[in-house]
Amino acid sequence: MSRISVRGIAVASATAVTAVGSVVGVASGSSAQNNNDAEATAADATLLADLPAGQQARVQTASLTQQADTVAAQADASARKDAEQAARAAAAKAAEAKKSAAEKRAAAKAAAGDPTAGFQVQSSYTVAQIKAMAAQIVGSGQFQCFSNIVDHESTWNYLAVNPSSGAYGLVQALPGNKMASVAADWQSNPATQIKWGLNYMNTTYGSPCQAWAFWQVHHAY
């Protein structure tokens, strides 16, 4: 072998990698180097010079590859961060657009005189909320009669299903999908059911109070 042992080459190679990396760090503007680091780098460079030319080239190539891998990893991390930020911004923009569209639809319904326009769709409703909707939609003059019918038909359960007939909702429409003539959300929106029930009572009996009078005689309407 030449003037240094195999182990010496390995040690010198590892040291030389550090040396080249240090030189690259200084060239890139690193402020972490001090005088002791500079002296160590000079010593490491001497060890690199002691290696055969072919070995020097391999050590330098390995160091540059390591530096390139580090830069690439940093670039990947930065790209991922940018992509995540862009995705969050897009989601926020989509949510805002959805909210704006819902507000415009509600405004259009209100302008058209739709009594359900002021009600926001929820995942569930309390009896008190449903009664408040009915009072607003039906009106004070007919509300009590309407309420009497709903009390007997569903006890204000907008998800009520008759196990025998399949009648559905607050006013027990049969079949329930009749209420789709008002809106597609008839299965889950009490306001839709109330509006359909009011229309049905007005069309069939003349008013909720006349429907209630019929109900008291026949126990159905």
Stockholm file with secondary structure:
# STOCKHOLM 1.0

chainA/1-221         MSRISVRGIAVASATAVTAVGSVVGVASGSSAQNNNDAEATAADATLLADLPAGQQARVQTASLTQQADTVAAQADASARKDAEQAARAAAAKAAEAKKSAAEKRAAAKAAAGDPTAGFQVQSSYTVAQIKAMAAQIVGSGQFQCFSNIVDHESTWNYLAVNPSSGAYGLVQALPGNKMASVAADWQSNPATQIKWGLNYMNTTYGSPCQAWAFWQVHHAY
#=GR chainA/1-221 SS CCSSCHHHHHHHHHHHHHHHHHHHHHHTTCSCCCHHHHHHHHHHHHHHHHSCHHHHHHHHHHHHHHHHHHHHHHHHHHHHHHHHHHHHHHHHHHHHHHHHHHHHHHHHHHHTTCTTTTCCCCSCCCHHHHHHHHHHHHCHHHHHHHHHHHHHHTTTCTTCBCTTTCCBTTTTBSSGGGGGGTCTTTTTCHHHHHHHHHHHHHHHHSSHHHHHHHHHHHSCC
#=GC SS_cons         CCSSCHHHHHHHHHHHHHHHHHHHHHHTTCSCCCHHHHHHHHHHHHHHHHSCHHHHHHHHHHHHHHHHHHHHHHHHHHHHHHHHHHHHHHHHHHHHHHHHHHHHHHHHHHHTTCTTTTCCCCSCCCHHHHHHHHHHHHCHHHHHHHHHHHHHHTTTCTTCBCTTTCCBTTTTBSSGGGGGGTCTTTTTCHHHHHHHHHHHHHHHHSSHHHHHHHHHHHSCC
//
